Amino acid sequence: MEAAIHFAGRLSLETDCWDVCESLKSEAPDFVLLDVRGPAAYARGHVPGALHLPHGKITERRMAEWPEGTLFVVYCAGPHCNGADRAGLRLARIGRPVKLMIGGVAGWIDEGFALESES
């Protein structure tokens, strides 16, 4: 039973690259995807459809642009980076629903998905 509680908890707060990719194919995904890395990293390559919002700029005022209850999915560079955790914590502290896209950019590439760049 302890394992079931553990994994159910993780699945309520995490999603993976495959599920994000599949959801982004729909006309209206049920979340807003946030790339929370710095501007240079975002410009070099990001998940198509992701908005750039570095974790340090996530504030209650900024997030008021979206209706209450909007789900945010956050990602950073990958498992070696804690930017997405920082973003998730900021969003949770201001009462916004949030999930972490596990793997980040590294996981996205590992799945064989293409990145979009600003150049």
KAMO-V819104 format. One record per backbone hydrogen bond with DSSP energy under -1.0 kcal/mol. CO is the residue of the C=O (numbers start at 1). NH is the residue of the N-H. E is the energy in kcal/mol with one decimal. If there is no record, write none. Layout:
CO&NH&E / CO&NH&E
//
This chain:
1&5&-2.2 / 2&6&-2.3 / 3&7&-2.8 / 4&8&-2.3 / 5&9&-2.1 / 6&10&-2.1 / 7&11&-2.5 / 8&12&-1.4 / 10&13&-1.2 / 10&14&-1.4 / 13&100&-2.4 / 15&102&-2.6 / 16&20&-2.2 / 17&21&-2.8 / 18&22&-2.5 / 19&23&-2.4 / 20&24&-2.5 / 23&26&-1.4 / 32&73&-2.6 / 33&51&-2.8 / 34&75&-1.9 / 35&53&-2.5 / 36&55&-1.7 / 38&42&-2.1 / 39&43&-2.5 / 40&44&-2.0 / 41&45&-1.5 / 43&118&-2.6 / 46&116&-3.2 / 47&50&-2.4 / 51&35&-3.1 / 54&57&-2.5 / 55&58&-1.3 / 59&63&-2.6 / 62&65&-1.4 / 63&66&-1.9 / 67&70&-1.8 / 71&32&-2.5 / 72&99&-2.4 / 73&34&-3.2 / 74&101&-3.0 / 75&36&-2.4 / 76&105&-2.2 / 77&106&-2.5 / 78&81&-2.2 / 82&86&-2.3 / 83&87&-2.4 / 84&88&-2.8 / 85&89&-2.4 / 86&90&-2.3 / 87&91&-2.7 / 88&92&-2.6 / 89&93&-2.4 / 90&94&-1.2 / 91&96&-2.9 / 92&95&-1.7 / 97&72&-2.0 / 99&74&-2.5 / 100&15&-2.7 / 100&102&-1.1 / 101&104&-1.5 / 103&107&-2.4 / 104&108&-2.3 / 105&109&-2.6 / 106&110&-2.3 / 107&111&-1.7 / 108&113&-1.9 / 109&112&-1.8 / 116&46&-2.8
//
